[in-house]
């Protein structure tokens, strides 16, 4: 019979080596997880602070551009409102002159017509033709253009080739009237 070797000691040694390898592997992986977590926790506040500052700067830049855009829009709205007020004033003045010119049309005799009507700051100058001196006298007696103006001052008069009377009348603005009624 042959002698059988006792492999129990060898198996025990192999088992201890495997336990050591697997134990070291398990402990090493736990140490790696712990080291990574620690590194993240120590790096996170600094990285978060940097990210916070970057986002704050980006938000401040966006806010500054929005404030600039809003102030430009406010300026544009102010200019638009001023323009609208000026248009409203011009429209009111045009309506006022329209009523005044309608009154002029009603005051003109049939034998008289105007060739030019000029408003130059503080005076109204009308030039035209009349068929008869009576038509010119009737027009001269009318209260047009209103109380803000003096009585008409006659200008150049004469007759043309067709026998019509050419005339020029000037109404001067009196006083300091803000609105010529």
Protein Blocks (a to p, Z undefined) as FASTA:
>chain_A
ZZdddfklmmmmmmmmmmmmmmmmmmmmmmmmmmmmmmmmmmmmmmmmmmmmmmmmmmmm
mmmmmmmmmmmmmmmmmmmmmmmmmmmmmmmmmmmmmmmmmmmmmmpcfkbccfbdcdeh
jaccdddddfbfklmmmmmmpcbfbjkbccdddddddddfkopacdddddddehjdfbaZ
Z
